[in-house]
Amino acid sequence: MSEGTQGLVVLGVISVSLSLLVHYFSRAYLPASLVSAVLASGLFQVVGYFHTGYLDPFFAIAFTIGTAAAFFISLVIGYLFKKRRERAGEQPGR
């Protein structure tokens, strides 16, 4: 497995994990998705820093693209949580 593929797998695992955690505790669909995405991308950059020993020279670009990818993942997981809550008869919202 190449280094780039490993990075994508790590970003995916971090994104899914944080998204599940944030959506479990929050009923607000879009804010929870955004918070999850920013935290996932930030944590991914921290993990990358500890792995390489230095911050990515293109940190701002990598953070932005990572946030976009994590946001998409979080939207999908949040939608599943939203539908599950609707079926259970829970009130949407905060």
C-alpha positions as CSV (number, residue, x, y, z in Angstrom):
1,M,0.0,0.0,0.0
2,S,1.4,3.4,-1.0
3,E,1.9,6.2,1.4
4,G,-0.9,8.2,-0.2
5,T,-3.3,5.4,0.1
6,Q,-2.4,4.9,3.7
7,G,-3.1,8.6,4.3
8,L,-6.6,8.3,2.7
9,V,-7.4,5.3,4.8
10,V,-6.3,7.1,8.0
11,L,-8.4,10.2,7.0
12,G,-11.4,7.9,6.3
13,V,-11.1,6.1,9.6
14,I,-10.7,9.3,11.6
15,S,-13.6,10.9,9.7
16,V,-16.0,8.0,10.2
17,S,-15.1,7.6,13.9
18,L,-15.5,11.3,14.7
19,S,-18.6,11.6,12.7
20,L,-20.2,8.7,14.5
21,L,-19.3,10.2,17.8
22,V,-20.4,13.7,17.1
23,H,-23.7,12.7,15.4
24,Y,-24.5,10.3,18.3
25,F,-24.3,13.2,20.8
26,S,-25.8,16.0,18.6
27,R,-29.1,16.1,16.9
28,A,-28.2,19.2,14.8
29,Y,-27.4,17.7,11.3
30,L,-25.4,20.4,9.6
31,P,-23.6,21.9,12.6
32,A,-22.6,18.4,13.8
33,S,-21.3,17.6,10.3
34,L,-19.2,20.7,10.1
35,V,-17.8,20.3,13.6
36,S,-17.0,16.6,12.8
37,A,-15.3,17.5,9.5
38,V,-13.1,20.3,11.1
39,L,-12.1,18.1,14.0
40,A,-11.3,15.1,11.7
41,S,-9.1,17.2,9.4
42,G,-7.3,18.8,12.3
43,L,-6.7,15.5,14.0
44,F,-5.4,14.1,10.7
45,Q,-2.9,16.9,10.4
46,V,-1.8,16.3,14.0
47,V,-1.4,12.5,13.3
48,G,0.6,13.5,10.1
49,Y,2.8,15.8,12.2
50,F,3.6,13.0,14.7
51,H,4.2,10.5,11.9
52,T,6.6,12.7,9.8
53,G,8.0,14.9,12.6
54,Y,7.1,18.1,10.7
55,L,4.0,20.0,9.6
56,D,3.0,19.5,6.0
57,P,4.3,22.5,4.0
58,F,0.9,22.7,2.3
59,F,-0.9,22.5,5.6
60,A,-3.6,25.0,4.7
61,I,-4.5,23.3,1.4
62,A,-4.4,19.8,3.0
63,F,-6.6,21.0,5.8
64,T,-9.1,22.5,3.5
65,I,-9.3,19.4,1.2
66,G,-9.4,17.1,4.2
67,T,-12.2,19.1,5.7
68,A,-14.2,18.9,2.5
69,A,-13.7,15.1,2.3
70,A,-14.6,14.6,6.0
71,F,-17.6,16.9,5.6
72,F,-19.0,14.6,2.8
73,I,-18.4,11.5,4.9
74,S,-20.1,13.3,7.9
75,L,-23.1,14.3,5.8
76,V,-23.7,10.7,4.8
77,I,-23.4,9.4,8.4
78,G,-25.4,12.3,9.7
79,Y,-28.2,11.5,7.2
80,L,-28.3,7.9,8.4
81,F,-28.6,9.1,12.0
82,K,-31.3,11.6,11.0
83,K,-33.4,8.9,9.3
84,R,-32.9,6.5,12.2
85,R,-34.1,9.2,14.7
86,E,-37.1,10.0,12.5
87,R,-38.1,6.3,12.4
88,A,-37.8,6.1,16.2
89,G,-40.1,9.2,16.5
90,E,-37.5,11.5,18.1
91,Q,-37.8,15.2,17.7
92,P,-35.3,16.8,15.3
93,G,-33.3,19.8,16.3
94,R,-30.7,20.8,18.9
